[in-house]
Amino acid sequence: GRDSMVQYEDDNVREARRRLPEKLYNDRVFRIKRALVLTKRQQILPKKQWTNYEEDKSHLEPYLKGTYLSCKCITLNKHLLYFQ
């Protein structure tokens, strides 16, 4: 999926990846390894294996939303505790 190529990584992205179900995580690792092998061999993925844009879903987004919300709540709680 398009999330496999996310270059920017912070604590929220790492946490979202940690929360991925095992199948989604393994699928992501497979796509990255396949891309690296093809790049090293200077080959292009056969067109029949390409993902259509309509089929390319963001597998990380639901988990990112949860981590950002969690981090905001934790940060807010830390601030509230500090000012009590």
N, CA and C atoms as a LAMMPS dump frame, in Angstrom:
ITEM: TIMESTEP
0
ITEM: NUMBER OF ATOMS
252
ITEM: BOX BOUNDS ff ff ff
-5.0000000000000000e+02 5.0000000000000000e+02
-5.0000000000000000e+02 5.0000000000000000e+02
-5.0000000000000000e+02 5.0000000000000000e+02
ITEM: ATOMS id mol type element x y z
1 1 1 N 0.807 -1.187 0
2 1 2 C 0 0 0
3 1 3 C 0.853 1.254 0
4 2 1 N 0.204 2.333 -0.182
5 2 2 C 0.94 3.603 -0.26
6 2 3 C 1.644 3.94 1.039
7 3 1 N 1.188 3.398 2.155
8 3 2 C 1.831 3.684 3.445
9 3 3 C 3.176 2.991 3.597
10 4 1 N 3.453 1.991 2.759
11 4 2 C 4.728 1.282 2.865
12 4 3 C 5.897 2.19 2.522
13 5 1 N 5.636 3.243 1.802
14 5 2 C 6.709 4.113 1.348
15 5 3 C 6.804 5.4 2.158
16 6 1 N 6.159 5.455 3.304
17 6 2 C 6.217 6.648 4.147
18 6 3 C 7.654 6.869 4.593
19 7 1 N 8.221 8.009 4.254
20 7 2 C 9.609 8.305 4.607
21 7 3 C 9.701 8.969 5.978
22 8 1 N 8.737 9.834 6.286
23 8 2 C 8.749 10.55 7.555
24 8 3 C 8.334 9.59 8.657
25 9 1 N 9.153 9.494 9.681
26 9 2 C 8.803 8.593 10.766
27 9 3 C 9.031 9.295 12.101
28 10 1 N 8.006 9.296 12.922
29 10 2 C 8.119 9.839 14.269
30 10 3 C 7.554 8.801 15.225
31 11 1 N 7.412 9.161 16.485
32 11 2 C 6.895 8.212 17.474
33 11 3 C 5.502 7.722 17.112
34 12 1 N 4.678 8.603 16.532
35 12 2 C 3.317 8.211 16.173
36 12 3 C 3.31 7.182 15.052
37 13 1 N 4.157 7.368 14.051
38 13 2 C 4.231 6.414 12.938
39 13 3 C 4.764 5.073 13.438
40 14 1 N 5.792 5.104 14.27
41 14 2 C 6.328 3.853 14.826
42 14 3 C 5.259 3.127 15.652
43 15 1 N 4.501 3.857 16.445
44 15 2 C 3.449 3.245 17.255
45 15 3 C 2.341 2.689 16.372
46 16 1 N 1.974 3.412 15.322
47 16 2 C 0.935 2.924 14.404
48 16 3 C 1.396 1.629 13.74
49 17 1 N 2.655 1.572 13.334
50 17 2 C 3.178 0.341 12.722
51 17 3 C 3.189 -0.796 13.73
52 18 1 N 3.486 -0.49 14.98
53 18 2 C 3.483 -1.522 16.016
54 18 3 C 2.076 -2.093 16.216
55 19 1 N 1.072 -1.254 16.033
56 19 2 C -0.318 -1.667 16.239
57 19 3 C -0.925 -2.407 15.061
58 20 1 N -0.225 -2.447 13.935
59 20 2 C -0.763 -3.143 12.767
60 20 3 C -1.002 -4.613 13.082
61 21 1 N -2.1 -5.165 12.595
62 21 2 C -2.291 -6.613 12.728
63 21 3 C -1.152 -7.339 12.001
64 22 1 N -0.846 -8.538 12.442
65 22 2 C 0.302 -9.273 11.916
66 22 3 C 0.26 -9.426 10.396
67 23 1 N -0.914 -9.731 9.84
68 23 2 C -1.016 -9.909 8.388
69 23 3 C -0.674 -8.625 7.644
70 24 1 N -1.215 -7.495 8.096
71 24 2 C -0.903 -6.218 7.443
72 24 3 C 0.584 -5.894 7.566
73 25 1 N 1.153 -6.15 8.734
74 25 2 C 2.574 -5.9 8.95
75 25 3 C 3.415 -6.762 8.009
76 26 1 N 3.099 -8.062 7.937
77 26 2 C 3.86 -8.97 7.073
78 26 3 C 3.706 -8.61 5.599
79 27 1 N 2.509 -8.215 5.192
80 27 2 C 2.293 -7.775 3.81
81 27 3 C 3.145 -6.551 3.493
82 28 1 N 3.234 -5.647 4.434
83 28 2 C 4.042 -4.43 4.259
84 28 3 C 5.515 -4.781 4.107
85 29 1 N 6.01 -5.668 4.968
86 29 2 C 7.409 -6.084 4.901
87 29 3 C 7.688 -6.755 3.553
88 30 1 N 6.76 -7.59 3.093
89 30 2 C 6.921 -8.256 1.793
90 30 3 C 7.039 -7.23 0.675
91 31 1 N 6.158 -6.22 0.669
92 31 2 C 6.195 -5.199 -0.39
93 31 3 C 7.52 -4.436 -0.377
94 32 1 N 8.003 -4.103 0.802
95 32 2 C 9.271 -3.364 0.899
96 32 3 C 10.43 -4.225 0.411
97 33 1 N 10.479 -5.493 0.844
98 33 2 C 11.56 -6.388 0.407
99 33 3 C 11.518 -6.591 -1.111
100 34 1 N 10.315 -6.778 -1.647
101 34 2 C 10.175 -6.964 -3.096
102 34 3 C 10.664 -5.724 -3.84
103 35 1 N 10.327 -4.548 -3.333
104 35 2 C 10.782 -3.305 -3.966
105 35 3 C 12.297 -3.181 -3.924
106 36 1 N 12.903 -3.556 -2.804
107 36 2 C 14.362 -3.495 -2.687
108 36 3 C 15.055 -4.459 -3.656
109 37 1 N 14.519 -5.673 -3.763
110 37 2 C 15.097 -6.659 -4.687
111 37 3 C 14.992 -6.163 -6.122
112 38 1 N 13.823 -5.667 -6.498
113 38 2 C 13.637 -5.162 -7.858
114 38 3 C 14.556 -3.984 -8.142
115 39 1 N 14.712 -3.111 -7.172
116 39 2 C 15.591 -1.957 -7.346
117 39 3 C 17.034 -2.408 -7.539
118 40 1 N 17.467 -3.345 -6.72
119 40 2 C 18.842 -3.848 -6.83
120 40 3 C 19.089 -4.489 -8.187
121 41 1 N 18.095 -5.194 -8.689
122 41 2 C 18.212 -5.854 -9.994
123 41 3 C 17.911 -4.909 -11.158
124 42 1 N 17.55 -3.685 -10.828
125 42 2 C 17.155 -2.677 -11.823
126 42 3 C 16.028 -3.205 -12.708
127 43 1 N 15.023 -3.776 -12.049
128 43 2 C 13.858 -4.323 -12.737
129 43 3 C 12.611 -3.574 -12.291
130 44 1 N 11.574 -3.721 -13.079
131 44 2 C 10.277 -3.119 -12.766
132 44 3 C 9.304 -4.248 -12.469
133 45 1 N 8.445 -4.036 -11.501
134 45 2 C 7.41 -5.012 -11.159
135 45 3 C 6.546 -5.255 -12.393
136 46 1 N 6.268 -6.521 -12.73
137 46 2 C 5.403 -6.79 -13.883
138 46 3 C 4.053 -6.079 -13.733
139 47 1 N 3.577 -5.545 -14.832
140 47 2 C 2.36 -4.724 -14.795
141 47 3 C 1.163 -5.467 -14.193
142 48 1 N 1.084 -6.775 -14.404
143 48 2 C -0.055 -7.536 -13.855
144 48 3 C -0.036 -7.572 -12.322
145 49 1 N 1.113 -7.227 -11.7
146 49 2 C 1.22 -7.202 -10.244
147 49 3 C 1.057 -5.798 -9.666
148 50 1 N 0.898 -4.805 -10.515
149 50 2 C 0.712 -3.431 -10.045
150 50 3 C -0.601 -3.319 -9.278
151 51 1 N -0.642 -2.432 -8.311
152 51 2 C -1.869 -2.157 -7.562
153 51 3 C -2.57 -0.972 -8.216
154 52 1 N -3.857 -1.154 -8.507
155 52 2 C -4.638 -0.031 -9.031
156 52 3 C -4.822 1.003 -7.936
157 53 1 N -4.902 2.265 -8.321
158 53 2 C -5.071 3.32 -7.335
159 53 3 C -6.329 3.095 -6.501
160 54 1 N -7.392 2.637 -7.139
161 54 2 C -8.663 2.419 -6.427
162 54 3 C -8.529 1.312 -5.381
163 55 1 N -7.653 0.345 -5.626
164 55 2 C -7.467 -0.779 -4.701
165 55 3 C -6.431 -0.478 -3.619
166 56 1 N -5.672 0.58 -3.797
167 56 2 C -4.584 0.909 -2.878
168 56 3 C -5.139 1.65 -1.666
169 57 1 N -5.318 0.932 -0.598
170 57 2 C -5.884 1.503 0.629
171 57 3 C -4.778 1.87 1.608
172 58 1 N -5.025 2.879 2.388
173 58 2 C -4.085 3.275 3.435
174 58 3 C -4.29 2.351 4.633
175 59 1 N -3.341 1.428 4.835
176 59 2 C -3.478 0.49 5.95
177 59 3 C -2.995 1.099 7.258
178 60 1 N -2.224 2.159 7.192
179 60 2 C -1.648 2.755 8.401
180 60 3 C -2.536 3.858 8.989
181 61 1 N -3.335 4.483 8.15
182 61 2 C -4.119 5.651 8.58
183 61 3 C -5 5.416 9.81
184 62 1 N -5.772 4.323 9.865
185 62 2 C -6.609 4.124 11.066
186 62 3 C -5.789 4.027 12.356
187 63 1 N -4.604 3.439 12.252
188 63 2 C -3.75 3.276 13.427
189 63 3 C -3.035 4.578 13.761
190 64 1 N -2.745 5.375 12.733
191 64 2 C -2.14 6.693 12.97
192 64 3 C -3.114 7.605 13.697
193 65 1 N -4.383 7.581 13.268
194 65 2 C -5.395 8.416 13.938
195 65 3 C -5.458 8.076 15.417
196 66 1 N -5.407 6.791 15.722
197 66 2 C -5.459 6.36 17.114
198 66 3 C -4.238 6.78 17.906
199 67 1 N -3.052 6.73 17.279
200 67 2 C -1.847 7.101 18.015
201 67 3 C -1.774 8.598 18.238
202 68 1 N -2.174 9.4 17.235
203 68 2 C -2.161 10.849 17.429
204 68 3 C -3.138 11.244 18.537
205 69 1 N -4.303 10.621 18.534
206 69 2 C -5.282 10.903 19.577
207 69 3 C -4.732 10.492 20.937
208 70 1 N -4.104 9.309 21.014
209 70 2 C -3.524 8.85 22.278
210 70 3 C -2.439 9.8 22.76
211 71 1 N -1.582 10.226 21.843
212 71 2 C -0.487 11.125 22.22
213 71 3 C -1.02 12.474 22.684
214 72 1 N -2.065 12.963 22.01
215 72 2 C -2.652 14.244 22.429
216 72 3 C -3.235 14.126 23.828
217 73 1 N -3.889 12.996 24.109
218 73 2 C -4.477 12.805 25.436
219 73 3 C -3.385 12.699 26.494
220 74 1 N -2.33 11.969 26.196
221 74 2 C -1.232 11.819 27.146
222 74 3 C -0.582 13.169 27.41
223 75 1 N -0.348 13.934 26.333
224 75 2 C 0.264 15.255 26.482
225 75 3 C -0.636 16.169 27.302
226 76 1 N -1.922 16.152 27.017
227 76 2 C -2.871 16.975 27.756
228 76 3 C -2.867 16.581 29.234
229 77 1 N -2.874 15.289 29.516
230 77 2 C -2.852 14.816 30.904
231 77 3 C -1.578 15.244 31.618
232 78 1 N -0.439 15.196 30.918
233 78 2 C 0.815 15.629 31.519
234 78 3 C 0.751 17.109 31.875
235 79 1 N 0.18 17.922 30.972
236 79 2 C 0.063 19.35 31.237
237 79 3 C -0.876 19.616 32.412
238 80 1 N -1.976 18.888 32.453
239 80 2 C -2.934 19.061 33.557
240 80 3 C -2.292 18.687 34.892
241 81 1 N -1.536 17.609 34.911
242 81 2 C -0.858 17.193 36.146
243 81 3 C 0.183 18.22 36.56
244 82 1 N 0.868 18.811 35.582
245 82 2 C 1.908 19.793 35.874
246 82 3 C 1.322 21.031 36.519
247 83 1 N 0.133 21.446 36.079
248 83 2 C -0.449 22.687 36.576
249 83 3 C -1.351 22.496 37.793
250 84 1 N -1.451 21.3 38.317
251 84 2 C -2.281 21.083 39.506
252 84 3 C -1.539 21.434 40.753
